[in-house]
Amino acid sequence: MIAKGHDLNQRTWPLMKVLIIGGAGFIGVNSADYFLSRGHEVAILDNFSRAGSRRNAAWLAEKYRSISIEHVDVRTDLEVLRARVRGVALVIHEAGQVAVTTSVLDPRSDFEINALGTFNVLEALRQNNEGQVLMYASTNKVYGGLEHLGVVERNGRYEFDALSDGVPETEPLDFYSPYGCSKGAADQYVHDYARIFGLRTIVFRQSCIYGPHQFGLEDQGWVAWFSIRASLGQPITIYGDGKQIRDVLYVEDLAEAYARAYERIQITAGKIYNLGGGPKNTLSLLELVDLLGRRYRREQRVAFSDWRPGDQRVFVANINKAQEDFGWEPATRAAQGIEALATWIDANRGMFGQG
Ligand SMILES: NC(=O)c1ccc[n+]([C@@H]2O[C@H](COP(=O)([O-])OP(=O)(O)OC[C@H]3O[C@@H](n4cnc5c(N)ncnc54)[C@H](O)[C@@H]3O)[C@@H](O)[C@H]2O)c1
C-alpha cells in the first residue's frame, strides 16, 4: 500500500451502487476495488475479451463476496444494459478496444466496440434516466499528433518548447487513427448527451495509466509491458528513439479522481477533464528502461524499431482543471507507483509465462 498525501477514506457521501462496464479490465478492476473497499455496492459487466480479464474478475470475486459479475457485450446486449443501469448511482464506462495498432488492423471492430458500444450505454441511460452519473474513459489521443506544439530535446528527452503546464482541455480535437476516431466520437457523444438530454455525464481524457492488474501488451499499456518483460528478463522493442515523454498516472489515483469528481457532481456534470500524471510525473521510455534495469539489477536488452502511426513525441496533460473543480492531483510519484506495479508482477510471474 502506498502512502498518500490525503486521506482517501474520509468520504461524506452515502453508500451507493456503482456499475462498472468493462469492469474486469485493468482500470475497471482497480476502480471496483476502490469502491468496494469503501463499502459501496459494485456490479461489473464485461465480455472478457481482454487477456487477463477473467483472472481480474476471479481476484475480485475472491476478495469481495458481494460483487456481481456478468458477461455482457456492449455492442449487442442492449436489454441487459438497459436493465443494469436502473437503480445505480454511478456508471463508469471502461469497456473498450484499447490499442491503436489493433484499430488499424480491424477498424470496424474498433468502431463497433468504442463508438457504437458507448452509444448503446448512452441510450440505455437516456431511456432510463434516473439521474445516474456516467463517467467515460476517453483518451489524450483525441488531441492527435500535436505537431504544431513546438517540441525540443533537452537532456535526452522531448519536451514541449513552451507549454510547461501541459496540454489543456481547450486544445482543438484532432482525431488520429481509427482508435482516435472511435474514442473521440464516443467522447463527443458522451459530452453532448449531457447538453441535449440532460444526462449527468463526465468525460475523462486519460493519459497513460499504470498499476497492478494491468496485463500490458506490446501494443497497449507500455509501462506494464516494459515492467513484465524486465521482471521476466526478456528483451523490449522500443518504437521510435525512446526519448518520447508521457505523463503517467497510477491507477489508484485515477480511481480517487473518479470519486472526487462524483462528490462534486454539481460542478463536474457535463464537463470534460484531462487526467494524467501531469508535469510532475513524466517519464521517457528510456528512463523507464533505466529504472527497471536498476530495480532488477541487470541491463535491460532493448531493440529499436520505426515510430508507430500517431505516436506523439510528447504528451503531458494539463490537469489544473481537475485540481480547480474537484481538488484532485496525483498522490503517487512515478517511481513509487512503478515499484508497486513491479511488486505485483513479480508476485504473479506465473500468469506471464514463468513460474
Ligand atoms: N490504460 C490506459 O492507459 C488508458 C488510457 C486512456 C484511456 N483508456 C481507456 O480506458 C478504458 C479502460 O482501459 P484499460 O486499460 O482498463 O483496458 P482493458 O483492456 O484492461 O479493459 C477494457 C475491458 O473492456 C472489456 N471489453 C472489451 N470489449 C468489450 C465489449 N464489446 N463489451 C464488454 N466489454 C468489453 C475487456 O474485456 C476489458 O476487460 C478503455 O476504454 C481505454 O480506451 C485507458
Ligand as a Chemical Component Dictionary entry (heavy atoms), coordinates in Angstrom:
data_LIG
# 
_chem_comp.id                   LIG 
_chem_comp.type                 NON-POLYMER 
_chem_comp.pdbx_formal_charge   0 
_chem_comp.three_letter_code    LIG 
# 
loop_
_chem_comp_atom.comp_id 
_chem_comp_atom.atom_id 
_chem_comp_atom.alt_atom_id 
_chem_comp_atom.type_symbol 
_chem_comp_atom.charge 
_chem_comp_atom.model_Cartn_x 
_chem_comp_atom.model_Cartn_y 
_chem_comp_atom.model_Cartn_z 
_chem_comp_atom.pdbx_ordinal 
LIG N1  N1  N 0  -4.905  2.171  -19.689 1  
LIG C1  C1  C 0  -4.673  3.363  -20.185 2  
LIG O1  O1  O 0  -3.545  3.849  -20.129 3  
LIG C2  C2  C 0  -5.794  4.180  -20.818 4  
LIG C3  C3  C 0  -5.512  5.483  -21.229 5  
LIG C4  C4  C 0  -6.530  6.235  -21.816 6  
LIG C5  C5  C 0  -7.797  5.695  -21.969 7  
LIG N2  N2  N 1  -8.035  4.416  -21.567 8  
LIG C6  C6  C 0  -9.396  3.869  -21.741 9  
LIG O2  O2  O 0  -9.828  3.341  -20.512 10 
LIG C7  C7  C 0  -10.655 2.206  -20.731 11 
LIG C8  C8  C 0  -10.139 1.035  -19.876 12 
LIG O3  O3  O 0  -8.786  0.764  -20.236 13 
LIG P1  P1  P 0  -7.978  -0.444 -19.602 14 
LIG O4  O4  O 0  -6.557  -0.090 -19.656 15 
LIG O5  O5  O -1 -8.589  -0.843 -18.309 16 
LIG O6  O6  O 0  -8.235  -1.557 -20.699 17 
LIG P2  P2  P 0  -8.592  -3.110 -20.531 18 
LIG O7  O7  O 0  -8.483  -3.717 -21.897 19 
LIG O8  O8  O 0  -7.806  -3.711 -19.430 20 
LIG O9  O9  O 0  -10.133 -3.057 -20.090 21 
LIG C9  C9  C 0  -11.184 -2.962 -21.018 22 
LIG C10 C10 C 0  -12.206 -4.027 -20.675 23 
LIG O10 O10 O 0  -13.281 -3.924 -21.607 24 
LIG C11 C11 C 0  -13.685 -5.243 -21.948 25 
LIG N3  N3  N 0  -14.345 -5.186 -23.241 26 
LIG C12 C12 C 0  -13.779 -5.046 -24.473 27 
LIG N4  N4  N 0  -14.722 -5.071 -25.414 28 
LIG C13 C13 C 0  -15.914 -5.213 -24.776 29 
LIG C14 C14 C 0  -17.262 -5.334 -25.225 30 
LIG N5  N5  N 0  -17.560 -5.310 -26.529 31 
LIG N6  N6  N 0  -18.231 -5.472 -24.295 32 
LIG C15 C15 C 0  -17.923 -5.521 -22.971 33 
LIG N7  N7  N 0  -16.675 -5.449 -22.506 34 
LIG C16 C16 C 0  -15.677 -5.296 -23.407 35 
LIG C17 C17 C 0  -12.398 -6.063 -21.963 36 
LIG O11 O11 O 0  -12.616 -7.462 -21.799 37 
LIG C18 C18 C 0  -11.635 -5.462 -20.779 38 
LIG O12 O12 O 0  -11.890 -6.184 -19.595 39 
LIG C19 C19 C 0  -10.627 1.937  -22.225 40 
LIG O13 O13 O 0  -11.814 2.432  -22.798 41 
LIG C20 C20 C 0  -9.428  2.721  -22.722 42 
LIG O14 O14 O 0  -9.612  3.182  -24.050 43 
LIG C21 C21 C 0  -7.070  3.650  -20.997 44 
# 
loop_
_chem_comp_bond.comp_id 
_chem_comp_bond.atom_id_1 
_chem_comp_bond.atom_id_2 
_chem_comp_bond.value_order 
_chem_comp_bond.pdbx_ordinal 
LIG N1  C1  SING 1  
LIG C1  O1  DOUB 2  
LIG C1  C2  SING 3  
LIG C2  C3  SING 4  
LIG C2  C21 DOUB 5  
LIG C3  C4  DOUB 6  
LIG C4  C5  SING 7  
LIG C5  N2  DOUB 8  
LIG N2  C6  SING 9  
LIG N2  C21 SING 10 
LIG C6  O2  SING 11 
LIG C6  C20 SING 12 
LIG O2  C7  SING 13 
LIG C7  C8  SING 14 
LIG C7  C19 SING 15 
LIG C8  O3  SING 16 
LIG O3  P1  SING 17 
LIG P1  O4  DOUB 18 
LIG P1  O5  SING 19 
LIG P1  O6  SING 20 
LIG O6  P2  SING 21 
LIG P2  O7  DOUB 22 
LIG P2  O8  SING 23 
LIG P2  O9  SING 24 
LIG O9  C9  SING 25 
LIG C9  C10 SING 26 
LIG C10 O10 SING 27 
LIG C10 C18 SING 28 
LIG O10 C11 SING 29 
LIG C11 N3  SING 30 
LIG C11 C17 SING 31 
LIG N3  C12 SING 32 
LIG N3  C16 SING 33 
LIG C12 N4  DOUB 34 
LIG N4  C13 SING 35 
LIG C13 C14 SING 36 
LIG C13 C16 DOUB 37 
LIG C14 N5  SING 38 
LIG C14 N6  DOUB 39 
LIG N6  C15 SING 40 
LIG C15 N7  DOUB 41 
LIG N7  C16 SING 42 
LIG C17 O11 SING 43 
LIG C17 C18 SING 44 
LIG C18 O12 SING 45 
LIG C19 O13 SING 46 
LIG C19 C20 SING 47 
LIG C20 O14 SING 48 
# 
